[in-house]
Amino acid sequence: MIEAQLTVDRDFEIAALDRRLFGVFVEHLGRCVYTGIYEPDHPTADADGFRQDVTELTRELGATLVRYPGGNFMSGYDWEDGVGPKDQRPTRLDLAWFSTETNQVGTNEFMAWCERVGMTPMFGVNLGTRGADEARQYLEYCNHPGGTTRSELRRSHGVDAPHAIKLWCLGNEMDGPWQICRKTPDEYGRLALETGKLMRMVDPTIELAACGSSAYDMPSYGVWEDRVLEHCFDVVDYLSLHSYFVKPTSDTSTESFLAQIESNARYIEATVAVADAVAARRHSAKRIMLSFDEWNVWYRARPGEHMKQEGWPQAPRLLEEVYNVEDALLIGGMLTMMINHADRVKVACLAQLVNVIGPIMTTPGGPAWRQTIFHPFALTARHAHGTVLRPVIRSPGWIDPKQGELPYLCASVVHDAASGRTAIFALNRHLSEEMDLTVTLRGLGLTQELVEAQQLQHADLQACNSEAEPDKVTPVPLSGIVIDGDQLRVRLHPASWNVIVMKATSP
C-alpha cells in the first residue's frame, strides 16, 4: 500500500469554476447527428425526429454547453443550407469527411434540441470557404430581434424570438493541413480580427474564441498563437486548445498513457504564457482565457478514417472509438487537471457526444448506452460546483520517460459555499497498489459528514461497455471512509477514479 495526503484551505482559492467546463461537441460527422441525436424513424423519436433515449442520456451526462456544427465540417458549411423548409434544403458534398450532408438538421432544429436537453450553445462560423460577411449575416439571423432581412428570414422560418447565442468560434483548426482553406497565422489573425469586429457590431454582447494550434505538437505551436493574437487580441475573449490522447504503440504502458494528463497541463500553461506575452507587449491588463473545445481519447478509430469514403455515403460509421476502463481513468484525471486550471480554462468540450468518439453510443433503430468515459464526466459535472481550492498533494510517484517524475495521485477539490458541500475528485494511478489517502479540509467546517462516495474501477483495464453488456463498467459505492473532524481517510483501489462529497455540519 502507498500513502498520500491531499490538503486544501478555504483561504487558498484558484478561481470560481465556470460550469461551461462540462461542454460537449456535436459535429456533422459520421453518425453523431444522423442516427445519433436525430433519427426520425427510431421508436423513441419525438415529433421533431430526435431520439429521446439519447436526449435522456445527454441530460444524465450533465453537459452544460455544446459546440456546433464543427469541427472540420465548419470550414465548408453554408449556414443557409440548414434553415427553412426541410423539403427545400439542398443536399451537399461534405468535403471534410467525404460524406453526403442532407441538411435535415440545421440551426433552428439544433437550437430546439439544445433547449430540450438544457445545454448552452457554442456556435462556429466558417472561415474556410467563407469569411467575415457571411459570419455577421449568420449572427444577424440568429441573434437580431427583427426588422432586417436576415432576422425576418429567421422569423419566417417559425422562430420569432432571437436565439441569443452568446459564444462563437471564429473558424476551426485553421492551421491544419487537413483543413478546408487553411490559413497562415497572419492570414487567419487578420481574418479573425475583421470578422470579430463585424460580429461585435451586430451584437456587442457576444464572446469570441480564436483558433489556437490544432495540437500541442503542431510544428507551428507557439508561433501560431503569438502571431494570431498579435492581430486579433482586442476582439477575442478566448483562445482554443485541442488535444486527443493516444497510445502510440501497442506496447505503450498504461502509466505513460495516463501521464498525458501532465503533458496537457503543460499545454495549458504554455499557451497562457504566450497569450500573456502578447498582452505584455501591448501593455494590456486584459487576459485571454482558454477554451479547450476539443478533447478526448482517440487513437483506435484513426487509421484510414480520414480517407475518402466510396460513394459519398450519408452518415457513415466514422471515428467510432470503443472506450475501456483505462480511457475512463484518463478522462477522470483530465477533468481534475482542467478544474485545477479554472483560473484560465473557462470552456471545454468533450469531443464528441454520440457515436463519434463519444460517451454515448447508439444502434440505428436500437438502443443507446453509456461508454466507460460517460461515468467520470457525469459524476464530475454533477458534483463540481463553486470555487476550486488549491490542492497540496504529497504522493509517491514514478518516473515517466517523457514527463519526468509524476505523482500517483491526481486530485482536485471544489467547494460550494451556497450548499456547504465540498467535492473531492481523486485518481489513483498506481496500477497494483491501494492508496491510503488522507484528506484535510481546512477552514471548511469543524466537522464534516459524508454525502456521497463513488469509485470507478475494474479488474480488467481493457473492459468495455457494449450493446450486449451496457453496464459492465459502472461506478460503485466507495466504502470505508473514516471521518475525524475536518479530516478523512479512505483507501483507494489501484487504478481507480473516485469522487467523495462532504458537507460541513458546523460553521
For each residue, the residues with C-beta under 8 A, 3 or more apart:
1: 433 434 435 436 491
2: 395 396 408 430 433 434 435 436
3: 396 435 436 437 438
4: 393 394 395 396 407 408 409 435 436 437 438
5: 392 393 394 395 437 438 439 440
6: 391 392 393 409 411 413 424 426 437 438 439 440
7: 391 392 439 440 442
8: 12 389 390 391 392 413 415 440 441 442 444
9: 12 389 390 442 443
10: 13 389 415 442 443 444
11: 443
12: 8 9 389 390
13: 10 387 388 389 390
14: 340 341 342 343 387 388 389 390
15: 342 343 387 388
16: 342 386 387 388
17: 21 339 342 384 385 386 387 388 414
18: 21 342 345 346 347
19: 22 64 385
20: 23 64 65 120 167 346 347 348
21: 17 18 64 338 339 342 345 346 347 348 384
22: 19 62 63 64 65 348 377 380 381 384
23: 20 63 64 65 66 67 119 122 293 347 348 349 350
24: 58 61 63 65 66 67 119 349 350 351 352 353 359
25: 66 67 68 71 293 294 349 350 351 352 353
26: 32 33 36 37 66 67 68 69 110 352 353 354
27: 32 33 68 69 70 71 72 73 74 351 352 356
28: 32 33 69 70 71 73 77 94 101 105
29: 32 33 70 71 72 73 96 97 99 318 319 352 356
30: 97 99 315 316 317 318 319 320 355 356
31: 34 35 36 315 316 317 318 320 354 355 356 362 364
32: 26 27 28 29 36 37 352 353 354 355 356 358
33: 26 27 28 29 36 37 38 105 315
34: 31 38 39 102 104 105 314 315
35: 31 38 39 42 315 355 362 364
36: 26 31 32 33 39 51 54 353 354 355 356 358 360 362
37: 26 32 33 50 51 54 55 58 105 113 353 354
38: 33 34 35 49 50 51 104 105 109 113
39: 34 35 36 42 45 49 50 51 362 364 365
40: 45 49
41: 45 365
42: 35 39 45 51 53 364 365
43: 365
44: 51 52 53
45: 39 40 41 42 49 50 51 52
46: 49 50 52 55
47:
48: 109 112 113
49: 38 39 40 45 46 104 109
50: 37 38 39 45 46 54 55 113 116
51: 36 37 38 39 42 44 45 54 55 362 368
52: 44 45 46 55 56
53: 42 44 56 57 362 367 368
54: 36 37 50 51 57 58 354 360 362 368
55: 37 46 50 51 52 58 59 113 116 117
56: 52 53 59 60
57: 53 54 60 61 360 368 370 374
58: 24 37 54 55 61 63 117 119 353 360
59: 55 56 62 117 118
60: 56 57 378
61: 24 57 58 353 359 360 374 377 378 381
62: 22 59 377 378 381 382
63: 22 23 24 58 66 117 119 350 353 377 381
64: 19 20 21 22 23 119 120 381
65: 20 22 23 24 119 120 121 122 167 347 349
66: 23 24 25 26 63 114 119 120 121 122 349 353
67: 23 24 25 26 122 123 124 169 293 294 349
68: 25 26 27 110 121 122 123 124
69: 26 27 28 73 74 77 82 110 123 124
70: 27 28 29 73 74 75 77 96 124 172
71: 25 27 28 29 74 96 124 172 294 351
72: 27 29 75 96 97 172 173 176 178 179 180
73: 27 28 29 69 70 76 77 94 96 97 101
74: 27 69 70 71 77 124 125 126 128 169 171 172
75: 70 72 96 126 127 128 129 171 172 174 179 180 181
76: 73 94 95 96 126 128 129 180
77: 28 69 70 73 74 81 82 126
78: 81 92 126 130 134
79: 82 83 106 107 126 134 138 141
80: 83
81: 77 78 89 90 92 101 103 106
82: 69 77 79 89 103 105 106 107 109
83: 79 80 106 107 108 141 153 154 157
84: 88 89 157
85: 88 89
86: 89 104
87:
88: 84 85
89: 81 82 84 85 86 102 103 104 106
90: 81 103
91: 100 101 102 103
92: 78 81 100 101 103
93: 99 100 101 312
94: 28 73 76 97 98 99 100 101
95: 76 98 180
96: 29 70 71 72 73 75 76 180
97: 29 30 72 73 94 309 316 318
98: 94 95 307 308 309 312
99: 29 30 93 94 309 312 313 314 315 316 318
100: 91 92 93 94 312 313 314
101: 28 73 81 91 92 93 94 314
102: 34 89 91 314
103: 81 82 89 90 91 92 106
104: 34 38 49 86 89 109
105: 28 33 34 37 38 82 109 110
106: 79 81 82 83 89 103 109 110
107: 79 82 83 110 111 141 142 163
108: 83 111 112 154 157 158 159
109: 38 48 49 82 104 105 106 112 113
110: 26 68 69 105 106 107 113 114 121
111: 107 108 114 115 121 159 163 165
112: 48 108 109 115 116
113: 37 38 48 50 55 109 110 116 117
114: 66 110 111 117 118 119 120 121
115: 111 112 118
116: 50 55 112 113
117: 55 58 59 63 113 114
118: 59 114 115
119: 23 24 58 63 64 65 66 114
120: 20 64 65 66 114 166 167
121: 65 66 68 110 111 114 163 165 167
122: 23 65 66 67 68 165 167 168 169 209 293 347 349
123: 67 68 69 138 142 165 167 168 169
124: 67 68 69 70 71 74 168 169 170 171 172
125: 74 130 134 135 138 139 168 169 170 171 195 199
126: 74 75 76 77 78 79 129 130 134 135 171
127: 75 130 131 135 170 171 174 183 188 191 192 195
128: 74 75 76 171 172 174 179 180 181 182
129: 75 76 126 180 181
130: 78 125 126 127 134 135
131: 127 134 135 191 195
132: 135 136 191 194 195 197 198
133: 136 137 198
134: 78 79 125 126 130 131 137 138
135: 125 126 127 130 131 132 138 139 170 195 198 199
136: 132 133 139 140 195 198 199 201 202
137: 133 134 140 141 150
138: 79 123 125 134 135 141 142 150
139: 125 135 136 142 143 144 165 168 199 202 203 206
140: 136 137 143 144 148 150 151 202
141: 79 83 107 137 138 144 150 151 153 154
142: 107 123 138 139 154 162 163 164 165
143: 139 140 162 163 164 165 202 203 206
144: 139 140 141 147 148 150 151 162 202 203
145: 151 161 162
146: 151 152 155 160
147: 144 151 152
148: 140 144 151 152
149: 152 153
150: 137 138 140 141 144 153 154
151: 140 141 144 145 146 147 148 154 155 162
152: 146 147 148 149 155 156
153: 83 141 149 150 156 157
154: 83 108 141 142 150 151 157 159 162
155: 146 151 152 158 159 160
156: 152 153
157: 83 84 108 153 154
158: 108 155
159: 108 111 154 155 163
160: 146 155
161: 145
162: 142 143 144 145 151 154
163: 107 111 121 142 143 159
164: 142 143
165: 111 121 122 123 139 142 143 168 206
166: 120 205 206 207
167: 20 65 120 121 122 123 206 207 209 347
168: 122 123 124 125 139 165 199 206 207 208 209
169: 67 74 122 123 124 125 172 208 209 211 240 291 293
170: 124 125 127 135 191 192 195 196 208 209 210 211 232 236
171: 74 75 124 125 126 127 128 174 188 191 192 211
172: 70 71 72 74 75 124 128 169 179 211
173: 72 176 178 179 211 214 242
174: 75 127 128 171 179 182 183 188 211
175: 179 182 183 185 188 211 213 214 218 220 224
176: 72 173 179 182 214 218
177: 182
178: 72 173 182 306
179: 72 75 128 172 173 174 175 176 182 214
180: 72 75 76 95 96 128 129
181: 75 128 129
182: 128 174 175 176 177 178 179
183: 127 174 175 187 188 191
184: 187 188
185: 175 188 189 220 223 224 226 227 228
186: 189 190 227 231
187: 183 184 190 191
188: 127 171 174 175 183 184 185 191 192 211 228
189: 185 186 192 193 210 227 228 229 230 231 232
190: 186 187 193 194 231 232
191: 127 131 132 170 171 183 187 188 194 195
192: 127 170 171 188 189 195 196 210 211 228 231 232 235 236
193: 189 190 196 197 231 232 234 235
194: 132 190 191 197 198
195: 125 127 131 132 135 136 170 191 192 198 199
196: 170 192 193 199 200 208 210 232 235 236
197: 132 193 194 200 201 235
198: 132 133 135 136 194 195 201 202
199: 125 135 136 139 168 195 196 202 203 206 208
200: 196 197 203 204 206 208 235
201: 136 197 198 204
202: 136 139 140 143 144 198 199
203: 139 143 144 199 200 206
204: 200 201
205: 166
206: 139 143 165 166 167 168 199 200 203
207: 166 167 168 237 238
208: 168 169 170 196 199 200 235 236 237 238
209: 122 167 168 169 170 236 237 238 239 240 291 293 347
210: 170 189 192 196 228 229 232 236 238 239 240
211: 169 170 171 172 173 174 175 188 192 228 239 240
212: 224 225 228 239 240 241 242 271
213: 175 216 218 220 221 222 224 225 241 242
214: 173 175 176 179 218 242
215: 218 221 242 243 244
216: 213 221 241 243 263 264 266 267 270
217: 221
218: 175 176 213 214 215 221 224
219:
220: 175 185 213 223 224
221: 213 215 216 217 218 224 225
222: 213 225 226 270 274
223: 185 220 226 227
224: 175 185 212 213 218 220 221 227 228
225: 212 213 221 222 228 229 239 271 274 275
226: 185 222 223 229 230 274 277 278
227: 185 186 189 223 224 230 231
228: 185 188 189 192 210 211 212 224 225 231 232 239
229: 189 210 225 226 232 233 236 239 274 275 278 288
230: 189 226 227 233 278 281
231: 186 189 190 192 193 227 228
232: 170 189 190 192 193 196 210 228 229 235 236
233: 229 230 236 278 279 282 284 286 288
234: 193 286
235: 192 193 196 197 200 208 232
236: 170 192 196 208 209 210 229 232 233 239 288
237: 207 208 209 288 289
238: 207 208 209 210 288 289 290 291 346 347
239: 209 210 211 212 225 228 229 236 271 275 288 289 290 291
240: 169 209 210 211 212 290 291 292 293 294
241: 212 213 216 267 268 271 290 291 292 293 295
242: 173 212 213 214 215 292 293 294 295
243: 215 216 264 267 292 294 295
244: 215 294 295 296 297 298 299 351 357
245: 257 260 296 297 298 299 330 334
246: 297 298 299 302
247: 250 252 257 299
248: 252
249: 252
250: 247
251:
252: 247 248 249 256 257
253: 256 257
254: 257 258 326 431 461 495
255: 258 259 398 400 429 431
256: 252 253 259 400 401 402
257: 245 247 252 253 254 260 326 330
258: 254 255 261 326 329 330 333 427 429
259: 255 256 262 263 400 402 403 406
260: 245 257 263 264 330
261: 258 264 265 330 333 334 336 337 410
262: 259 265 266 337 400 403 406
263: 216 259 260 266 267 402 403
264: 216 243 260 261 267 268 295 334 337
265: 261 262 268 269 337 340 341
266: 216 262 263 269 270
267: 216 241 243 263 264 270 271
268: 241 264 265 271 272 290 292 338 341 344 345
269: 265 266 272 273 341
270: 216 222 266 267 273 274
271: 212 225 239 241 267 268 274 275 290
272: 268 269 275 276 290 344
273: 269 270 276 277
274: 222 225 226 229 270 271 277 278
275: 225 229 239 271 272 278 279 287 288
276: 272 273 279 280 287 288
277: 226 273 274 280 281
278: 226 229 230 233 274 275 281 282 288
279: 233 275 276 282 284 285 286 287 288
280: 276 277 283 284
281: 230 277 278
282: 233 278 279
283: 280
284: 233 279 280
285: 279
286: 233 234 279
287: 275 276 279 344
288: 229 233 236 237 238 239 275 276 278 279
289: 237 238 239 344 345 346 347
290: 238 239 240 241 268 271 272 341 344 345 346 347
291: 169 209 238 239 240 241 345 346 347 348 349
292: 240 241 242 243 268 295 338 345 347 348 349
293: 23 25 67 122 169 209 240 241 242 347 348 349 351
294: 25 67 71 240 242 243 244 349 351
295: 241 242 243 244 264 292 334 348 349 350 351
296: 244 245 321 331 350 351 352 357 373
297: 244 245 246 321 323 327 330 331 357 373
298: 244 245 246 301 302 319 321 351 357
299: 244 245 246 247 302 321
300: 321 322
301: 298 305 318 319 320 321 357
302: 246 298 299 305 306 319
303:
304: 307
305: 301 302 318 319
306: 178 302
307: 98 304
308: 98
309: 97 98 99 312 313 316 318
310: 313
311:
312: 93 98 99 100 309
313: 99 100 309 310 316
314: 34 99 100 101 102
315: 30 31 33 34 35 99
316: 30 31 97 99 309 313
317: 30 31 320 355
318: 29 30 31 97 99 301 305 309 356
319: 29 30 298 301 302 305 356 357
320: 30 31 301 317 355 356 357 361
321: 296 297 298 299 300 301 357
322: 300 361 371 464 466
323: 297 327 328 359 371 372 373 464 465
324: 327 328 372 461 462 463 464 473
325: 328 329 372 456 457 458 460 461 462 463 473 495
326: 254 257 258 329 330 461 462
327: 297 323 324 330 331 372 373
328: 323 324 325 331 332 372 373 375 376 456 473 497
329: 258 325 326 332 333 376 427 429 456 461 495 496 497
330: 245 257 258 260 261 297 326 327 333 334
331: 296 297 327 328 334 335 350 373 376 377
332: 328 329 335 336 376 380 425 427 456 497
333: 258 261 329 330 336 337 410 427 429 497
334: 245 261 264 295 330 331 337 338
335: 331 332 338 339 376 377 380 412 425
336: 261 332 333 339 340 410 411 412 425 426 427
337: 261 262 264 265 333 334 340 341 410 412
338: 21 268 292 334 335 341 342 345 348
339: 17 21 335 336 342 380 384 388 412 414 425
340: 14 265 336 337 388 391 412
341: 14 265 268 269 290 337 338 344 345
342: 14 15 16 17 18 21 338 339 345 346 388
343: 14 15
344: 268 272 287 289 290 341
345: 18 21 268 289 290 291 292 338 341 342 348
346: 18 20 21 238 289 290 291 342
347: 18 20 21 23 65 122 167 209 238 289 290 291 292 293
348: 20 21 22 23 291 292 293 295 338 345
349: 23 24 25 65 66 67 122 291 292 293 294 295
350: 23 24 25 63 295 296 331 353 359 373 377
351: 24 25 27 71 244 293 294 295 296 298 357
352: 24 25 26 27 29 32 296 355 356 357 358
353: 24 25 26 32 36 37 58 61 63 66 350 358 359 360
354: 26 31 32 36 37 54 358 360 361 362 368
355: 30 31 32 35 36 317 320 352 358 360 361 362
356: 27 29 30 31 32 36 318 319 320 352
357: 244 296 297 298 301 319 320 321 351 352
358: 32 36 352 353 354 355 361 371
359: 24 61 323 350 353 370 371 373 374 377
360: 36 54 57 58 61 353 354 355 368 369 370 371 374
361: 320 322 354 355 358 368 369 371 467
362: 31 35 36 39 51 53 54 354 355 366 367 368 369
363: 366 367 368 467
364: 31 35 39 42
365: 39 41 42 43
366: 362 363 467
367: 53 362 363 467 470
368: 51 53 54 57 354 360 361 362 363
369: 360 361 362 465 466 467 470
370: 57 359 360 374 375 465 470 471 474
371: 322 323 358 359 360 361 374 464 465
372: 323 324 325 327 328 375 456 463 464 465 473
373: 296 297 323 327 328 331 350 359 376 377
374: 57 61 359 360 370 371 377 378
375: 328 370 372 378 379 456 473 474 475
376: 328 329 331 332 335 373 379 380 456 497
377: 22 61 62 63 331 335 350 359 373 374 380 381
378: 60 61 62 374 375 381 382
379: 375 376 382 383 454 456 475 499
380: 22 332 335 339 376 377 383 384 425 499
381: 22 61 62 63 64 377 378 384
382: 62 378 379
383: 379 380 414 421 423 425 452 499 501
384: 17 21 22 339 380 381 414 423 425
385: 17 19 414 416 418 419 421 423
386: 16 17 414 415 416 417 418 419 421
387: 13 14 15 16 17 414 415 416 417
388: 13 14 15 16 17 339 340 342 412 413 414
389: 8 9 10 12 13 14 413 414 415
390: 8 9 12 13 14
391: 6 7 8 340 411 412 413
392: 5 6 7 8
393: 4 5 6 407 409 411
394: 4 5
395: 2 4 5 407 408 409 435
396: 2 3 4 407 408
397: 405 406 407 408
398: 255 405 406 408
399: 404 405 406
400: 255 256 259 262 403 404 405 406
401: 256
402: 256 259 263
403: 259 262 263 400 406
404: 399 400
405: 397 398 399 400
406: 259 262 397 398 399 400 403 429
407: 4 393 395 396 397 410 429
408: 2 4 395 396 397 398 428 429 430 435
409: 4 6 393 395 426 427 428 429 435 437
410: 261 333 336 337 407 426 427 429
411: 6 336 391 393 424 425 426 427
412: 335 336 337 339 340 388 391 424 425
413: 6 8 388 389 391 422 423 424 425 441
414: 17 339 383 384 385 386 387 388 389 422 423 425
415: 8 10 386 387 389 421 422 423 444
416: 385 386 387 419 420 421 422 423
417: 386 387 420
418: 385 386
419: 385 386 416 503
420: 416 417 445 503 504
421: 383 385 386 415 416 451 501 502 503
422: 413 414 415 416 441 444 448 501 502 503 504
423: 383 384 385 413 414 415 416 499 500 501
424: 6 411 412 413 439 498 499 500 501 502
425: 332 335 336 339 380 383 384 411 412 413 414 497 498 499
426: 6 336 409 410 411 437 492 497 498 499 500
427: 258 329 332 333 336 409 410 411 496 497 498
428: 408 409 434 435 437 492 493 494 495 496 498
429: 255 258 329 333 406 407 408 409 410 495
430: 2 408 433 435 494 495
431: 254 255 461 494 495
432: 494
433: 1 2 430 494
434: 1 2 428 491 492 493 494
435: 1 2 3 4 395 408 409 428 430 491 492 494
436: 1 2 3 4 489 491
437: 3 4 5 6 409 426 428 489 490 491 492
438: 3 4 5 6 487 488 489
439: 5 6 7 424 487 488 489 490 500
440: 5 6 7 8 486 487
441: 8 413 422 444 445 448 486 487 488 502
442: 7 8 9 10 486
443: 9 10 11
444: 8 10 415 422 441 448 486 502 504
445: 420 441 448 486 504 505 506 507
446: 485 486 504 506 507
447: 485 486 504 505 506
448: 422 441 444 445 483 485 486 488 502 503 504 505
449: 483 502 503 505
450: 453 481 483 488 500 501 502
451: 421 501 502 503
452: 383 499 500 501
453: 450 477 478 479 481 490 498 499 500 501
454: 379 475 476 477 478 498 499
455: 475 476 477 478 492 493 496 497 498
456: 325 328 329 332 372 375 376 379 473 474 475 476 496 497 498
457: 325 493 494 495 496 497
458: 325 461 463 472 473
459: 463
460: 325 463
461: 254 324 325 326 329 431 458 495
462: 324 325 326
463: 324 325 372 458 459 460 472 473
464: 322 323 324 371 372 472 473
465: 323 369 370 371 372 469 470 471 472 473 474
466: 322 369 469 470 472
467: 361 363 366 367 369 470
468:
469: 465 466 472
470: 367 369 370 465 466 467
471: 370 465 474
472: 458 463 464 465 466 469
473: 324 325 328 372 375 456 458 463 464 465
474: 370 375 456 465 471
475: 375 379 454 455 456
476: 454 455 456
477: 453 454 455
478: 453 454 455 481 490 492 498 500
479: 453
480: 490 491
481: 450 453 478 488 489 490 500
482: 488 489 490
483: 448 449 450 487 488 502
484: 487 488 489
485: 446 447 448
486: 440 441 442 444 445 446 447 448
487: 438 439 440 441 483 484
488: 438 439 441 448 450 481 482 483 484 500 502
489: 436 437 438 439 481 482 484
490: 437 439 453 478 480 481 482 498 500
491: 1 434 435 436 437 480
492: 426 428 434 435 437 455 478 496 498
493: 428 434 455 457 496
494: 428 430 431 432 433 434 435 457
495: 254 325 329 428 429 430 431 457 461
496: 329 427 428 455 456 457 492 493
497: 328 329 332 333 376 425 426 427 455 456 457
498: 424 425 426 427 428 453 454 455 456 478 490 492
499: 379 380 383 423 424 425 426 452 453 454
500: 423 424 426 439 450 452 453 478 481 488 490
501: 383 421 422 423 424 450 451 452 453
502: 421 422 424 441 444 448 449 450 451 483 488
503: 419 420 421 422 448 449 451
504: 420 422 444 445 446 447 448 507
505: 445 447 448 449
506: 445 446 447
507: 445 446 504
